[in-house]
Amino acid sequence: MVVESYTTKVAPVEVRHPVAALSPPTRRPWLDLLAAVVVVALLALGVWCAYWADHRNDQYQLILLGQTVYHGGQMYVDAWENKPPGVAWLSGLGFIMASGKQFGAWVLPAVTALSCILVLSIAVARSLSPTAGRRAALLAALLGSIRLYDASSINPDFYAAMFELAACGVWLAAVTTARGWNGAGLSLLAGLLWAAATSVKQAGVAGLVVITLVSIVTAMTSYADRRRWLGAAALSWVGFLIGAGVVAAVLYRSGTHWQAWEAVFTFNRDLLGADWYKQIFNENTWLRVQRDVLGVLGMPMWLGAFAIVVTLFVGRMRAANSVLVVALGLWLIAAGCLALLGPSRAMRYWQATFPPLVVLGAIGLFHLEEMYRRLERGYRAALVVVSLTAMIVLGRPLFEAYRHGVVESYVAYHEPRNERRRLEQVGEQVKQLAAPGERIYVWAYMAGVYVHADRRPASRFTYPRTSGQMKEILDDLSTAKPRLIAMLPDGSPDFDRLCDEDCHWKRAQILADYVQGPTVDGLQLWTRGGEATASQ
């Protein structure tokens, strides 16, 4: 029996996979121009909002530092703050830019932010893609102009965040794409930027510390590129030490190095106190964090978490990417802990989280871009719908906070008697009573009077924070005999809490040589020698 065998030829079945051919990203100049216009508009709007917002005492205090430096004074000697000297030098640079006008100090934060965001965008575009660079710039400009966090405004936290943002971008390029001398130069530049951040805020070196620790741990493993990581960290520290050395040399040359040490380290150590950790476990603190941090920053945090998950657990990612996102994630956690330790619990401390958050967000957007480019048309639509829905839902509190800050400043701008216009009125009256070069003193925390009057305070302390500073203020008023003393009729809480019976007696002895002049916007102006005007 013959058995026939039949062979059935089956045509090959085409298996369609959602992963399509990947084409390289291309740069589109018109999109770069559009992104630049939006970034400039966001930062300009942020400066306008900060300029017209109320409750600007702290900003005027920092502007006064720059005004004093511009007129030839010295930080810590003629004007005191418990901040590193960089903030005074930057404010002074603003006065130089505007030929002695305070407007330059208000605009300089936006100019600084624009420069740092440009560096970040170029570095991210070089490391990831041109689209990721544009999105990183837009995200940084958006976070850097939210009034809830007092951005973009004159404060050390904003300047430090912007310098760290640029440092993070440069460091990203140094460890991912640069080789040889290019990598070494970028690492040095990153260290210099971290030194600039530390020159305005002590915690500005936090990112470099975290990155160094991660690099050391990486070198202890079998990771092949450990030399590159350790080399980048070491060169960054070289750049940091060069920048810190320049700052120290300037302070030493001016003879203010010990005063700087006492203000920046000794005073702040005592200010923090022994129970510094208790405020972290305060229920009200966590409620505010949940509402104003986790809620408002929900969208960029989601992008950052997405970047970490995709890099660590999805696809065949290089070890360098894994180390990168781990370093940024730990930096974000460390910055959040430092923000919780802020002595006044101000929201501006959370600007320290912006640099790692923006870069992680850029990496997350880059992963979404790669997924979109790899998928076929039908899957692309699903990815776009899911991603946009998540970002809209999580980003709503962010845009609400942005809108609320703009509306507040808009209302203040149209208020005839807003804080700025009242201070301008007081400043004009003081100019009539005190000639240029004559000292004045305001017995209240109202540094805006000095700024608008363009008159220097008779004491380096514009308000007391310790009993020793109160004693020095009284001694300075007795010795310097300022031309004018301004006081609130009902007293000032910032002074009264440290003014005991002996202090009140000394103040009365000082005022015995003065005659009460006009009252302007609730401030009684006392002039020495009875030369007060009768104008109101």
C-alpha positions, 0 to 999 in steps of 0.5 A, spaced: 500 500 500 502 506 497 501 512 502 501 519 499 503 524 503 501 531 502 504 537 504 500 543 505 504 550 503 501 555 508 503 562 506 507 566 511 502 571 515 504 578 516 505 579 524 503 587 525 507 590 531 505 596 534 513 598 534 514 601 527 520 604 524 524 609 528 526 615 524 531 620 528 528 627 531 529 633 527 530 640 529 524 645 527 527 652 527 520 655 527 518 651 533 524 653 537 522 660 536 515 659 538 518 656 544 522 662 546 517 667 545 512 663 550 518 662 555 520 670 555 512 671 555 512 667 561 518 670 565 516 677 563 509 676 566 512 673 572 516 679 573 510 684 572 506 680 577 512 680 582 513 687 581 506 689 583 504 684 588 503 686 595 507 684 601 514 685 598 518 687 605 523 681 604 524 683 596 525 690 598 530 688 604 534 684 598 533 690 594 536 695 599 542 690 600 544 691 592 542 699 593 547 699 599 553 695 594 551 700 588 552 706 593 559 703 595 557 700 601 559 693 604 554 687 605 554 685 613 557 692 614 553 697 612 547 692 610 546 686 614 542 679 612 543 672 614 544 670 607 550 669 602 553 675 599 551 673 592 544 676 593 547 683 594 551 682 589 546 680 584 541 686 586 547 691 585 548 688 578 541 690 577 542 697 579 548 698 575 544 695 569 538 700 570 543 706 572 541 706 579 534 705 578 531 699 583 527 697 576 533 693 574 533 689 581 526 687 579 528 685 572 534 681 573 531 675 576 527 674 569 534 675 565 538 670 570 532 665 569 532 666 561 539 665 561 539 659 565 533 656 561 537 657 555 543 653 557 538 648 560 534 647 553 541 647 549 543 641 554 537 637 554 536 638 546 543 635 546 542 630 550 535 627 549 532 631 543 530 638 540 523 637 542 525 635 549 529 641 550 523 645 548 519 642 553 524 643 558 524 650 557 517 651 557 516 647 563 522 651 567 519 657 565 512 655 567 514 653 574 519 659 575 513 664 574 508 661 579 507 667 584 505 661 590 512 660 590 514 667 589 517 666 582 520 669 579 522 674 584 528 677 588 529 672 593 535 667 594 531 661 593 529 663 586 536 665 584 539 658 587 534 654 583 535 657 576 543 656 577 542 649 579 537 648 573 543 650 569 548 646 572 543 640 572 542 641 564 550 642 563 551 636 568 546 632 564 550 633 557 557 632 561 555 625 563 551 623 557 554 625 550 560 629 552 567 626 551 574 628 553 575 635 553 568 637 552 566 633 558 571 636 562 569 643 560 562 641 561 563 638 568 567 644 570 562 649 568 556 645 572 561 646 578 561 653 577 554 654 576 553 650 583 558 655 586 553 661 584 547 657 587 551 656 593 553 664 593 546 666 594 543 660 598 547 655 603 543 649 600 545 651 593 550 645 593 545 640 595 544 637 588 552 636 587 552 633 594 547 628 592 550 627 585 557 625 588 554 620 592 550 617 587 557 617 583 561 614 588 556 608 589 556 607 582 563 606 582 563 601 587 559 597 582 561 593 576 558 599 571 563 600 566 562 607 565 564 609 572 570 613 570 566 618 567 561 618 573 567 619 578 570 624 573 564 628 572 563 629 579 570 630 581 571 636 576 564 639 578 567 639 585 573 643 582 569 648 578 565 649 585 571 650 589 574 655 584 567 659 584 567 658 592 574 660 592 573 667 588 567 669 593 571 667 599 577 672 596 572 677 595 570 677 602 577 677 605 579 682 600 573 687 603 575 685 610 568 682 611 569 674 611 568 673 619 562 678 618 559 673 613 561 667 617 557 669 623 551 671 619 551 665 614 553 660 619 553 662 626 546 666 626 542 661 622 545 655 626 542 658 632 536 660 628 534 653 626 534 651 634 535 644 637 528 642 635 529 643 628 526 636 626 519 637 629 516 642 624 517 636 619 512 632 623 507 637 624 500 636 621 499 643 619 505 642 615 503 636 611 496 638 610 500 644 606 504 640 603 499 636 600 495 642 597 500 646 595 506 642 593 503 635 591 497 638 588 500 644 584 506 640 582 502 634 581 503 634 573 511 635 573 511 630 579 507 625 574 512 626 569 518 625 573 515 618 576 514 616 569 521 617 567 524 613 573 519 607 572 520 607 564 528 608 565 528 603 570 523 597 568 521 598 561 526 596 555 533 595 554 535 602 557 543 603 558 545 603 565 547 611 565 540 612 564 538 608 570 544 612 574 541 618 572 534 618 574 536 615 580 540 621 582 535 626 580 530 622 584 534 622 590 536 630 589 528 631 588 527 628 595 533 631 598 530 638 596 523 637 599 526 635 605 530 641 605 524 645 604 520 642 610 526 645 614 525 652 612 525 656 618 519 660 616 515 655 612 515 659 606 513 656 599 519 659 596 523 654 599 520 649 594 523 652 589 529 648 590 525 642 587 525 645 581 531 643 578 531 635 578 523 636 577 524 639 571 529 635 568 526 629 570 519 632 567 523 633 560 526 625 561 518 623 562 516 627 556 522 624 552 520 617 553 512 619 551 515 622 545 519 616 543 513 612 544 509 616 540 514 615 534 515 608 535 507 606 535 503 606 529 497 611 527 492 607 531 496 606 537 499 613 537 492 616 538 491 612 544 497 614 547 496 622 546 489 621 549 491 618 555 497 622 556 493 629 555 488 626 559 493 625 565 496 631 564 490 636 564 487 632 570 494 633 574 496 640 571 489 643 573 491 645 580 498 648 577 494 652 572 489 655 577 495 657 582 498 660 576 492 664 574 490 666 582 497 669 582 496 673 576 489 675 578 492 678 585 497 682 582 492 685 577 488 687 582 493 690 586 496 694 580 489 697 579 488 699 586 490 706 587 493 705 594 497 699 593 503 697 597 508 700 591 504 707 591 504 708 598 511 707 599 513 711 593 509 717 597 513 716 603 519 715 599 518 722 596 516 725 603 522 723 606 527 725 600 524 732 602 526 732 609 533 728 608 538 730 603 542 725 599 547 722 603 544 723 610 542 717 613 534 715 616 531 710 620 525 706 620 522 703 626 518 698 623 520 692 618 519 697 612 525 696 607 521 699 601 522 706 605 529 706 604 529 703 597 524 708 594 527 714 598 534 712 596 537 713 603 541 709 607 539 706 614 543 709 620 544 702 622 546 695 618 540 692 621 533 694 618 529 690 624 532 686 630 532 679 630 535 678 637 536 682 643 543 683 641 541 686 634 536 691 638 542 693 642 546 695 636 540 699 633 540 703 639 547 704 639 547 706 632 541 711 632 545 714 638 551 715 635 549 716 627 544 721 629 540 720 623 536 726 619 530 722 620 526 717 624 520 714 621 515 710 626 508 707 626 504 710 632 502 704 635 508 701 635 512 695 630 511 688 632 518 686 629 521 691 634 516 691 640 517 683 641 525 685 643 524 692 646 524 691 654 523 697 659 530 699 658 530 699 650 524 704 651 527 709 655 533 709 650 529 710 644 525 716 648 532 719 649 534 719 642 527 722 640 528 727 645 533 731 639 527 730 634 521 734 632 515 730 630 513 732 623 508 730 618 504 723 618 505 720 611 501 713 610 501 712 617 508 713 618 510 719 623 516 722 621 521 725 626 526 730 624 532 732 628 533 739 629 526 741 629 526 742 621 520 738 620 515 741 614 508 742 616 506 739 609 502 732 610 
